């Protein structure tokens, strides 16, 4: 049960209230924005909650246990701080959200109702809907390690140890031709071997998608041209002359870790662990016949 400030409780007990909802959105880069369903701006804690944003919300539901409590926020794309391009580029993904119930006549009388993160965002031509996930959704994330032949470290993290800022693992490219906003002919990285950036990351540094990071599906260098194919089309149109940085990729195998990165000592998988294929070989035998010691013989 929430404890209300004395002033807020007295306001509620009065029978005539002047309440509104306020939403504070903090992006992963630290940018904080405020929005309210009141018809005038509301300000507190150094944040101005914008009124002309068209925000409405579904009912907030809470449940016992660790199930994830969700609600949805709808808004028109009318705020000067939210536009369709930002939503498409994923700049609001996993943003932190605080939802306040505020006395707009005296914003010091307020209570924090819910905290969470932005989940799935869907948008139309003139409006968008954002799912707000409760803090319990963090408990759905996998924790700990999994025994597998593949490495479970992220390339370049502290457990891996590879310096992705090393010029041997990073390049700067310029788009010279584009198809479907994901198949790019590029210049600037011709010195890198074919496939060097496959499974890597491309981060746009210029153009409509500036700041957006995308996964590389395939990197091809046939000696005459260099092509980078992305797994998904860029959120916004890619144009000739757009620039990006590209980092090398890893398929998580022990052979790649040893041969490509000379980093076998930091490999975080179990390449010599017997798998189902070993167990199955005793049943069928090496030649494929059922003569390898089956339990049914």
N, C-alpha and C positions, 0 to 999 in steps of 0.2 A: 504494500500500500504506500502511495506517495504521500509525503508530508508537504502541505502547502504553506507558503509564507503567510504570516499573520494577516498582512494586508490583502492578499489574494483570497484567503478564506473569508474575510469580512466582506469583500466585494461579492463573492458568490452567495453569501448568506443574505445580502441586501435584497435579492429578488429581481433586481434590474441591473443587468450586466452589460458591459461594453467589451466584449471579447473578440479576438480574432486569432487565426492561425498564422504562424511565421515559420518559414523553412530556411535554414542556413545550410548552404551547400559548399563544401570545401574540396576543391579538386586535389588530385595527387601532387600537383606542383605547388600547393599551398594557397592558391587563389581562393578567397572566400567571397560568397555572394549571398544576399538575402532576398527573400520573396515573401509576400503576404497576400492573404485573400481580403484584406481590408481595402477600403477605397482611398486611403491616404498612406504615404510612407510611414513606417514605424522604425525607430532607431533605438538600439541598446547594445552595450558591449562593443562599441566602435564599429558596428555593422548597421547599414541602412537596409531595411527590408522593403523592397520595391513593390509598390501597389499596382502599377500598370503592367502586370505580368499574366493575368488571366488564370492564376493557379486555383485549382480545386482538388480535393482529395477524397478518396473513399473512406469508409469508416475504418478506424484503427482497431484491430482485433488482437487480443492477448490470450495466450493459452498457457496452461501449466506444462511443466516438463521442459524439454530442450527442442521442441518443434520450432520451426522458423516462422516468426510472425511477419506477414507481409502486408503492405498496402500499396495503393497506386496513386500517383499524382498526375493530373492532367493539366496541360497548359497550352495556350496558343503561342505560336512563335512570334510574340509581340515584344518581348523584352529586348532591350538593346544589348544585353549581355548574353543572351542565348540565341543561337541561330542554327539553322539546319546543318550547315557545314560543320560546326563544332560537334553536333550530335553524331553525324555520319563519321567523323574522324575519331570517335571514341574518346573524346577529351573528358567526358563525364562518367566514363566507366569506373565503377568502384569508388566514386566520390563519397566522402563522408557526409552524412545528413543529420541535422538536429531539427526536431520538430517541437515548437514551443506553443503553448497556449498563453496569450498575452492580453492584458488589459490595455487597449490602445490609448485610453485616456491617461494612464500612468504605467508605462512599460516596465517600471520597477516591480510591478505586480505581475509576475509571470511564473510559469512552471515548465520544466523540460519534460515533455510527454514521451518522447521516443528518440533513440539514436539508432543509426543503421548505415547502410551503404546503398548506393544506386546499383540496381541489378539490370534486368533487361529493359532496354529502351526501344519503343516502337514509335514511328513517326509517320504522319501523313503530310499532305500538301501544306496545311496551315496549322497543325497542332501536333503535339507529341504526348505519349504516355510513358511515365517512368515508374518502374517497380522499385519500391523501397524495402530492402530486406533488413530484418532485425539482426541484432548482433549475434544471435545464435547460429546464423548461417556460416559463421567462421568455423564452427565445430564440425561442419560437414566436409571440411577440407582434409585430404589425406595427411596423416602425421607419421613421422618415423620413416624407417627405411624398408625397402622390399628386396628380398633376395632374388636377384636375377642376373643373367649373364651380362646385360647391358649396364652401363654406368648410370648412376642415378644423380650425379652432380650436374649442375648447369654449367655449360662452357663459360669459363671466365670467372666463376665464383671462387670464394675462398678455399673451398675443398678441391676445386680443380687446379687453380693456380696459374692458368694461362693468362697472359696479359693481352687482352683484346685490343689495347691501344698500340701494341707493337705494329709497326708498318708491315711486318710480314703477315699479319692477320687482318689488316684493315685497309680499305682503299676508298678513294673518292671518285665518283663517277658522274657523268653528264649524259642525259638521255639524248640520243640522236634520232631515234625512231621509236614508235610505240604502237601496240596493237591491243585492243580490248582493255586498256589501262592496267595490264598486268604482264604483258610480254614486251620487254624493253630491249632495244639495241642501244648499247652504251659505249662511251669512250672513257679512258682514264684508268682502266684496270686490265689492259691487255697483257701486262707482265705476269699476271697470275695464271697458274695452270688451270686447265679445263676441270670444272667441278670443285674448285677450291672453295667457292662460296655457297655451294649447295647445302641446304639446311641452315644457312646463316640468317642474318638479320639485316634488312635494308632500312635505313632511317632517312627520311626525306629532310633535306636542309634548304630547299628552295622550291618555289612553285605553290600550287594550291594546297598540297598536302604537307607543307612545312611542319616538322615536328612529329609526324606520324611514323611509327615503326611497323614494318611488315616482315613476314617470314618469306624466305627465298625457297622456292620449290626446286629450281634447277639453275645452274650456272654453266654456260657453254662457251668455250673459246676454241674455235676451229682454226685459228691463225689468221683468218681474214676479218672476222667480226666477233664481237662478244655480246652474248644474249643472256639476260637475267629474266627468269620467269618467276613471278610471285604466285603464292598459293591462292590469293584472292585479289581481285581487282582493287586498285587504290580507291579510297572513299570518294575522292574528288578527281576530276579530269587531270590526267598526266599530259604535259605538253613538252615538246622538244625544247631542250635547254634547261629543264628541271635538273636539280642536282641532289645528290644523296651520298651518304656514307654507307659502306657495306662491310659487314664483318663475316669472317669465316664461319663455317658450320661444322658440326660433328654428328656422326651417326651413332654415337655412344658405344661403339664396338671397341674391344681391346686392341685389335689390329690398327684401327685408325688412331687411337690414343698413342700407340707405340710408334707407328711409322710416320704419321702426319705431324704430331705434336711432340714426339720424344718425351712423353709425359706418363710413361707406364707406371712409375712409382706412385702417382696420384690417382690411378684408375680406381673408381668407386663402384665397380661391379664385381661379379664372381664368374669370370670367364671359364673356369675349370669345373664349375659345379655341374654334376650330372643332371640331365634333364629327362623328360619323358621319353625321348628317343633312345636313351640308354636302357631304361627299364623295358621298353618295347622290344629292344633287340634280343633280349633273353627269350622272348616268346616266339618270335618268328625266325630267329637265327640270322646270321649275316647274309645268307644267300636268299632270304625272303621266304624260305620254307618253314613250316611249323615243326622245327626239329631243335629248337634252342632251349629246351627245358620247360615247356609249357606246363602249367599246373594241371592241364587236362590230359596229359600223357601218362 
